[in-house]
Amino acid sequence: MRKALTLHTTPAGYTPLLPYRALATMYYEAGDYRGALGFLKRAQQMDPVASPTNNVDRDIQIVEGMMGK
């Protein structure tokens, strides 16, 4: 068990943007669009290659449109 806890493996399909994407969703659901946009942009920075396939780029455009940017 101890050895298993020290292994550094990444699950299939995991990208570093996922935690920020989840936070953006929570902020969006709460009506905090500025906070959601911040987390979406952070997600985009964490993995620019995976952000289009995770709809991060699209969601940034949507939230910016809602904020009048």
Biotite code that builds the C-alpha atoms (Angstrom):
import biotite.structure as struc

atoms = struc.array([
    struc.Atom([0.000, 0.000, 0.000], chain_id="A", res_id=1, res_name="MET", atom_name="CA", element="C"),
    struc.Atom([2.783, 2.467, 0.862], chain_id="A", res_id=2, res_name="ARG", atom_name="CA", element="C"),
    struc.Atom([4.566, 1.807, -2.394], chain_id="A", res_id=3, res_name="LYS", atom_name="CA", element="C"),
    struc.Atom([1.350, 2.286, -4.337], chain_id="A", res_id=4, res_name="ALA", atom_name="CA", element="C"),
    struc.Atom([0.844, 5.695, -2.725], chain_id="A", res_id=5, res_name="LEU", atom_name="CA", element="C"),
    struc.Atom([4.282, 6.830, -3.914], chain_id="A", res_id=6, res_name="THR", atom_name="CA", element="C"),
    struc.Atom([3.689, 5.981, -7.570], chain_id="A", res_id=7, res_name="LEU", atom_name="CA", element="C"),
    struc.Atom([3.246, 8.943, -9.831], chain_id="A", res_id=8, res_name="HIS", atom_name="CA", element="C"),
    struc.Atom([0.881, 7.793, -12.538], chain_id="A", res_id=9, res_name="THR", atom_name="CA", element="C"),
    struc.Atom([-1.561, 9.798, -14.548], chain_id="A", res_id=10, res_name="THR", atom_name="CA", element="C"),
    struc.Atom([-4.926, 8.225, -15.317], chain_id="A", res_id=11, res_name="PRO", atom_name="CA", element="C"),
    struc.Atom([-5.903, 7.922, -18.968], chain_id="A", res_id=12, res_name="ALA", atom_name="CA", element="C"),
    struc.Atom([-7.796, 10.954, -20.196], chain_id="A", res_id=13, res_name="GLY", atom_name="CA", element="C"),
    struc.Atom([-6.535, 13.213, -17.414], chain_id="A", res_id=14, res_name="TYR", atom_name="CA", element="C"),
    struc.Atom([-5.309, 16.664, -18.306], chain_id="A", res_id=15, res_name="THR", atom_name="CA", element="C"),
    struc.Atom([-4.124, 19.352, -15.871], chain_id="A", res_id=16, res_name="PRO", atom_name="CA", element="C"),
    struc.Atom([-6.916, 21.634, -17.013], chain_id="A", res_id=17, res_name="LEU", atom_name="CA", element="C"),
    struc.Atom([-9.681, 19.472, -15.525], chain_id="A", res_id=18, res_name="LEU", atom_name="CA", element="C"),
    struc.Atom([-9.623, 20.858, -11.949], chain_id="A", res_id=19, res_name="PRO", atom_name="CA", element="C"),
    struc.Atom([-9.816, 24.433, -13.278], chain_id="A", res_id=20, res_name="TYR", atom_name="CA", element="C"),
    struc.Atom([-12.595, 23.425, -15.661], chain_id="A", res_id=21, res_name="ARG", atom_name="CA", element="C"),
    struc.Atom([-14.556, 22.014, -12.725], chain_id="A", res_id=22, res_name="ALA", atom_name="CA", element="C"),
    struc.Atom([-14.043, 25.192, -10.690], chain_id="A", res_id=23, res_name="LEU", atom_name="CA", element="C"),
    struc.Atom([-15.172, 27.298, -13.655], chain_id="A", res_id=24, res_name="ALA", atom_name="CA", element="C"),
    struc.Atom([-18.351, 25.241, -13.867], chain_id="A", res_id=25, res_name="THR", atom_name="CA", element="C"),
    struc.Atom([-19.061, 25.748, -10.171], chain_id="A", res_id=26, res_name="MET", atom_name="CA", element="C"),
    struc.Atom([-18.536, 29.513, -10.410], chain_id="A", res_id=27, res_name="TYR", atom_name="CA", element="C"),
    struc.Atom([-20.684, 29.700, -13.539], chain_id="A", res_id=28, res_name="TYR", atom_name="CA", element="C"),
    struc.Atom([-23.497, 27.781, -11.832], chain_id="A", res_id=29, res_name="GLU", atom_name="CA", element="C"),
    struc.Atom([-23.286, 30.230, -8.910], chain_id="A", res_id=30, res_name="ALA", atom_name="CA", element="C"),
    struc.Atom([-23.637, 33.182, -11.291], chain_id="A", res_id=31, res_name="GLY", atom_name="CA", element="C"),
    struc.Atom([-20.072, 34.428, -10.776], chain_id="A", res_id=32, res_name="ASP", atom_name="CA", element="C"),
    struc.Atom([-19.167, 34.842, -14.442], chain_id="A", res_id=33, res_name="TYR", atom_name="CA", element="C"),
    struc.Atom([-15.981, 36.789, -13.756], chain_id="A", res_id=34, res_name="ARG", atom_name="CA", element="C"),
    struc.Atom([-14.716, 33.974, -11.521], chain_id="A", res_id=35, res_name="GLY", atom_name="CA", element="C"),
    struc.Atom([-15.756, 31.368, -14.079], chain_id="A", res_id=36, res_name="ALA", atom_name="CA", element="C"),
    struc.Atom([-13.917, 33.236, -16.819], chain_id="A", res_id=37, res_name="LEU", atom_name="CA", element="C"),
    struc.Atom([-10.779, 33.391, -14.685], chain_id="A", res_id=38, res_name="GLY", atom_name="CA", element="C"),
    struc.Atom([-10.787, 29.649, -14.109], chain_id="A", res_id=39, res_name="PHE", atom_name="CA", element="C"),
    struc.Atom([-11.538, 28.953, -17.780], chain_id="A", res_id=40, res_name="LEU", atom_name="CA", element="C"),
    struc.Atom([-8.556, 31.058, -18.818], chain_id="A", res_id=41, res_name="LYS", atom_name="CA", element="C"),
    struc.Atom([-6.394, 29.278, -16.269], chain_id="A", res_id=42, res_name="ARG", atom_name="CA", element="C"),
    struc.Atom([-7.589, 25.926, -17.659], chain_id="A", res_id=43, res_name="ALA", atom_name="CA", element="C"),
    struc.Atom([-6.672, 27.102, -21.139], chain_id="A", res_id=44, res_name="GLN", atom_name="CA", element="C"),
    struc.Atom([-3.170, 27.998, -19.933], chain_id="A", res_id=45, res_name="GLN", atom_name="CA", element="C"),
    struc.Atom([-2.697, 24.661, -18.184], chain_id="A", res_id=46, res_name="MET", atom_name="CA", element="C"),
    struc.Atom([-3.198, 22.640, -21.375], chain_id="A", res_id=47, res_name="ASP", atom_name="CA", element="C"),
    struc.Atom([-3.655, 24.702, -24.550], chain_id="A", res_id=48, res_name="PRO", atom_name="CA", element="C"),
    struc.Atom([-3.659, 21.562, -26.705], chain_id="A", res_id=49, res_name="VAL", atom_name="CA", element="C"),
    struc.Atom([-6.543, 19.902, -24.831], chain_id="A", res_id=50, res_name="ALA", atom_name="CA", element="C"),
    struc.Atom([-8.610, 23.044, -24.249], chain_id="A", res_id=51, res_name="SER", atom_name="CA", element="C"),
    struc.Atom([-10.466, 22.911, -27.612], chain_id="A", res_id=52, res_name="PRO", atom_name="CA", element="C"),
    struc.Atom([-11.466, 19.268, -27.127], chain_id="A", res_id=53, res_name="THR", atom_name="CA", element="C"),
    struc.Atom([-12.674, 20.057, -23.599], chain_id="A", res_id=54, res_name="ASN", atom_name="CA", element="C"),
    struc.Atom([-14.742, 23.013, -24.893], chain_id="A", res_id=55, res_name="ASN", atom_name="CA", element="C"),
    struc.Atom([-12.730, 25.494, -22.829], chain_id="A", res_id=56, res_name="VAL", atom_name="CA", element="C"),
    struc.Atom([-12.168, 27.841, -25.779], chain_id="A", res_id=57, res_name="ASP", atom_name="CA", element="C"),
    struc.Atom([-15.863, 27.790, -26.680], chain_id="A", res_id=58, res_name="ARG", atom_name="CA", element="C"),
    struc.Atom([-16.930, 28.410, -23.084], chain_id="A", res_id=59, res_name="ASP", atom_name="CA", element="C"),
    struc.Atom([-14.544, 31.371, -22.777], chain_id="A", res_id=60, res_name="ILE", atom_name="CA", element="C"),
    struc.Atom([-16.269, 32.958, -25.767], chain_id="A", res_id=61, res_name="GLN", atom_name="CA", element="C"),
    struc.Atom([-19.707, 32.281, -24.282], chain_id="A", res_id=62, res_name="ILE", atom_name="CA", element="C"),
    struc.Atom([-18.869, 33.752, -20.865], chain_id="A", res_id=63, res_name="VAL", atom_name="CA", element="C"),
    struc.Atom([-17.139, 36.768, -22.417], chain_id="A", res_id=64, res_name="GLU", atom_name="CA", element="C"),
    struc.Atom([-20.259, 37.333, -24.512], chain_id="A", res_id=65, res_name="GLY", atom_name="CA", element="C"),
    struc.Atom([-22.431, 37.199, -21.400], chain_id="A", res_id=66, res_name="MET", atom_name="CA", element="C"),
    struc.Atom([-20.185, 39.763, -19.727], chain_id="A", res_id=67, res_name="MET", atom_name="CA", element="C"),
    struc.Atom([-20.258, 42.052, -22.770], chain_id="A", res_id=68, res_name="GLY", atom_name="CA", element="C"),
    struc.Atom([-16.567, 41.715, -23.599], chain_id="A", res_id=69, res_name="LYS", atom_name="CA", element="C"),
])
